[in-house]
Amino acid sequence: MSRGGLSKARLRRMHDVMAGHVERGGVPGLITLVSRRGEVHVDTIGMKAAGGPEAIRNGPIRRDTIFRISSMTKPITAAATMILVEECKLRLDEPVDRLLPDLADRKVSMSRVFVRQDSGARLPTPKPEGDITMRFMVLVKADKNTEAGILPDEKLLAEMGKYNEELAKAGVLLAAEGLHPSSKGARVKFSGGKRTVIDGPFTEAKELVAGFWLIQVKSKEEAIEWVKRCPNPTGTEAEIEIRQVFEASDFGPALTPELREAEERLRAQVAAKR
């Protein structure tokens, strides 16, 4: 391939070769992608007109349609990508131009429509986000002193204030609050359609929460490192639990585009009222 990409004549010859495989029944259809003069040329073969939108001979493309990919670079890249996703180092909705700047201005030209508009195969298109981050709730477990309402002394308050400043300067702090003892709280028990209110205090102190941080970092390991730098919240024996917060993308197909849009609207409304 020359720097300028394949010529129109070569693209046509490639199309004829691919079309021959389809016409002989070797494959039901083919989709080829070729980089040409800064654009990606997409050619679909095995399509037929169906009163407007085109369809593959054996039906429209669905979410579970299986493709055979001839180029080995694609499955290798896909496998590497999924490893990064599993390690929480990459999100599938991350803008690709941040990782591959050469693709920032890449455009796609399509010679044919290959997804029926009435097939129900419309896929969500997440809005590009910034750096790859995840949120964690950092929970300070209660003990007999916090349940007794004993407040931290001046020294611990100063240490915690300095720690919170470090979190804020690093851009990872989203929220941080302490909680009153459970004697000032209540629980609502659900049993079918019945609701029962139970007033505190609650006896299982080690299972209660005395305070929390909400932080945004790049990995669980980074969250752990931040928590290890935290002053001892009680001065004696203490325990802090780290829990990852669900993101919209974690819910998969169950979070439909409509539900995703409603979630984004709600978040925008809440942010506007702060």
Secondary structure, DSSP 8 states (H G I E B T S, - for coil): --TT---HHHHHHHHHHHHHHHHTTS-S-EEEEEEETTEEEEEEESEEE-SSSEEETT----TT-------THHHHHHHHHHHHHHTTS--TTS-HHHH-GGGTT-EEEESS--S-TTTT---------SS--EEEEEEEE--HHHHTT----HHHHHHHHHHHHHHHHTT-EEEEEE---GGG-EEEEEETTEEEEEES--S-GGGSEEEEEEEEES-HHHHHHHHHTS--SSSSS--EEEEE---GGGGGGGS-HHHHHHHHHHHHHHHHH-
